[in-house]
Amino acid sequence: MELDPQNAFSAIQTGIREASALVVAYAFSVIGAVLLLIIGFVVAGLVERWVYAGLGQVGGFDLTLRRFFSKIARYVVLGLVVVMVLGQFGIQTASVIAAIGAVGLAIGLALQGTLQNIAAGIMLLALRPLRIGEYVEVGSISGTVEEIGLFATRLRAADGIYILAPNSTLWTLPVKNFTRNGIRRNDITITVSNEDDLDRVQQSLIEQAETDKRVKKDPAPSAFVAELGDATTAITLRYWTSVNEYQSAKADLNKSVLNWLKAKV
């Protein structure tokens, strides 16, 4: 079958016109998409900086949380930009949003433990039951807090061991913070004979504490009978020091009381 040159030429012209129409139509879509992307990235950066600066005006708002929420704001804007760009090409954005939601749900279920740590990290940073530099005890975990992240918290144990604790563990258990109140109490208990002058022993223990400048005058040190026995009595010296001087004062007063006991004997 011979091809009619006139029909062939007409078909080529029709094809060129249709292709030109498509190029023009999609050229505007591509240009619009590029402009949307450029504007979207600029706006996302501005929103990130505004959120970061705005949260900085809130007294005591944690730096890590400021960075986290400002990044979230940036990604929300970028997500909206992507949806708008897809709309430029005639893609049904409602179905795209539904698909993103389904994917997000699947990821959330798969990363349930990780998301729990993030939520716990946000609560730890917002409510601050522990802060960097504080010595805490949470269940079997104890140490000085070095970093509070969104997933886990880094601590240094008293013997220098590195500890990385999941935030969900720190959030779900009671936190015992040894540093927060600024002062700590210590008790030194000794045993003396029932034949000793208990009033004199109590006064001597108080004098041992009062001679140490690290011991607080308010609350003042005290001594009291802690336990009675058939032949001996347990007497406790109770005193308060600042958190930073607790260990050194404890060691020195233990030694001082021991020397006093030896001298008494």
C-alpha positions in Angstrom: 0.0 0.0 0.0 1.5 3.3 -1.1 1.6 6.1 1.4 0.0 9.3 0.1 2.6 12.1 0.5 -0.1 14.7 1.1 -1.6 12.6 4.0 1.8 11.9 5.4 2.7 15.6 5.4 -0.7 16.4 7.0 0.0 13.9 9.8 3.4 15.3 10.5 2.0 18.8 10.7 -0.7 17.6 13.1 1.9 15.8 15.2 4.1 18.9 15.4 1.2 21.1 16.4 0.2 18.7 19.2 3.8 18.3 20.4 4.2 22.1 20.3 1.0 22.5 22.4 2.3 19.9 24.9 5.7 21.6 25.1 4.1 25.0 25.7 1.6 23.7 28.2 4.3 21.7 30.2 6.9 24.5 29.8 4.6 26.8 31.8 4.1 24.0 34.3 7.8 23.4 34.6 8.6 27.1 35.0 5.9 27.5 37.6 7.2 24.4 39.4 10.7 25.8 39.5 9.5 29.2 40.7 7.4 27.4 43.4 10.5 25.4 44.5 12.7 28.5 44.7 10.1 30.5 46.6 9.3 27.5 48.8 12.9 27.0 49.8 13.3 30.7 50.6 10.1 30.8 52.6 11.0 27.6 54.4 14.3 29.1 55.5 12.6 32.3 56.7 10.0 30.3 58.6 12.8 28.2 60.2 14.7 31.3 61.4 11.5 33.0 62.6 10.4 30.0 64.7 14.0 29.6 66.1 14.1 33.3 67.0 10.6 33.3 68.4 11.2 30.4 70.6 14.4 32.1 71.8 12.2 34.8 73.3 10.5 32.2 75.5 12.4 32.2 78.8 14.2 29.0 79.5 13.2 27.3 76.3 15.8 24.6 75.6 18.2 25.1 72.6 17.7 21.5 71.4 13.9 22.0 71.3 14.3 25.3 69.5 16.3 23.6 66.7 13.8 20.7 66.6 10.7 22.7 66.2 12.3 25.1 63.8 13.3 22.2 61.6 9.8 20.7 61.8 8.4 24.1 60.6 10.8 24.1 57.7 9.9 20.6 56.6 6.2 21.3 56.9 6.6 24.3 54.5 8.7 22.2 52.1 6.0 19.5 52.2 3.3 22.0 51.2 5.6 23.2 48.4 6.0 19.7 47.0 2.2 19.2 47.0 1.8 22.5 45.2 4.4 21.5 42.6 2.7 18.2 41.9 -0.6 20.2 41.5 1.1 22.1 38.7 1.3 19.0 36.7 -2.3 18.0 37.2 -1.6 15.4 39.8 -4.5 15.0 42.3 -3.0 16.3 45.5 -5.7 14.8 47.7 -4.6 11.3 46.7 -0.9 12.3 47.3 -1.7 13.6 50.8 -3.6 10.4 51.5 -0.7 8.3 50.3 1.8 10.4 52.4 -0.5 9.9 55.4 -0.6 6.1 54.9 3.2 6.0 54.5 3.6 8.1 57.6 1.4 5.8 59.6 3.3 2.7 58.5 6.6 4.4 59.4 5.2 5.5 62.7 4.2 1.9 63.5 7.5 0.5 62.4 9.4 3.1 64.5 7.1 3.1 67.5 10.0 2.7 70.0 12.0 5.5 68.4 9.0 7.9 68.4 8.5 7.1 72.0 12.1 8.2 72.7 11.5 11.4 70.7 8.4 12.2 72.6 10.1 11.5 75.9 13.1 13.6 74.8 10.8 16.6 74.1 9.2 16.2 77.6 12.6 15.9 79.3 13.7 19.1 77.5 10.5 20.9 78.2 9.9 20.0 81.9 13.6 19.6 82.8 13.6 17.0 85.5 17.4 16.7 84.8 19.8 19.2 83.2 23.4 19.0 81.9 25.9 18.9 84.8 23.4 17.4 87.3 23.9 14.1 89.1 20.8 12.0 88.8 19.6 8.5 89.6 16.9 6.9 87.5 16.2 3.2 88.3 19.5 1.4 87.9 21.0 4.3 86.0 23.0 7.0 87.8 25.6 9.5 86.7 26.2 13.1 85.7 24.2 14.3 82.7 26.4 15.3 79.8 23.9 15.7 76.9 20.1 15.4 76.5 19.2 14.5 72.9 15.9 13.8 71.2 16.5 10.0 71.2 18.8 9.3 74.2 20.6 11.0 77.1 24.4 10.7 77.7 25.6 10.4 81.2 29.0 9.8 83.0 28.9 7.5 85.9 30.8 8.3 89.1 33.6 5.9 88.1 33.8 7.5 84.7 31.9 4.9 82.7 30.0 6.1 79.6 26.2 5.7 79.8 23.7 6.2 76.9 20.1 5.9 78.3 17.0 5.9 76.1 14.8 8.9 76.8 11.7 6.7 77.3 13.4 5.0 80.2 14.4 8.2 81.9 10.8 9.6 81.4 8.8 6.6 82.7 10.8 6.1 85.9 11.1 8.5 88.9 14.1 10.8 88.7 16.2 11.3 91.8 18.2 14.5 91.3 21.0 15.0 93.7 22.1 18.4 92.4 18.9 20.4 91.8 18.3 21.8 95.3 21.8 23.0 95.7 22.4 21.4 99.2 22.6 17.9 100.5 22.3 16.3 103.9 24.6 13.7 105.4 24.4 11.5 108.5 27.3 10.1 110.5 26.3 7.4 113.0 28.6 6.2 115.8 28.1 3.7 118.6 29.0 4.6 122.2 28.6 2.9 125.5 25.5 3.5 127.6 27.8 4.6 130.4 29.0 7.6 128.4 27.6 11.0 128.9 25.3 11.1 125.9 24.7 14.9 126.1 28.5 15.4 126.0 28.9 13.0 123.1 26.1 14.8 121.1 27.6 18.2 121.8 31.1 17.1 120.8 29.8 15.7 117.5 28.0 19.0 116.8 31.3 20.9 117.6 33.1 18.6 115.1 30.6 19.7 112.4 30.6 23.4 113.3 34.4 23.7 113.0 34.1 22.8 109.3 33.3 25.9 107.2 31.6 23.8 104.6 28.8 22.8 107.0 25.7 25.0 106.7 24.7 27.1 109.7 21.1 27.0 108.4 19.9 24.3 108.8 22.3 23.9 111.7 24.0 20.6 112.4 22.3 18.4 115.0 23.0 15.2 116.9 20.4 12.7 118.3 20.0 9.3 119.7 19.3 7.0 116.7 19.0 3.6 118.4 19.1 2.2 121.9 20.7 -1.1 122.7 21.3 -3.1 125.9 24.9 -1.9 126.3 25.4 0.6 123.5 23.7 3.6 122.0 23.8 4.8 118.4 24.1 8.5 118.0 23.8 10.3 114.6 25.4 13.5 113.6 23.3 15.3 110.9 24.5 18.2 108.9 24.0 20.0 105.5 26.5 21.2 102.9 26.4 22.5 99.4 26.2 19.9 96.6 29.7 20.7 95.3 31.3 20.3 98.8 29.3 17.2 99.8 31.9 14.5 99.1 34.9 16.4 100.4 33.1 17.4 103.6 31.8 13.9 104.1 35.3 12.4 103.8 36.9 15.0 106.2 34.1 14.8 108.8 34.2 11.0 108.8 37.9 11.2 109.5 37.5 14.0 112.2 34.8 12.0 114.0 36.9 8.8 113.9 39.9 10.7 115.4 37.7 12.1 118.1 36.4 8.6 119.0 40.0 7.3 119.2 41.0 10.2 121.4 38.0 9.6 123.7 38.9 6.0 124.1 
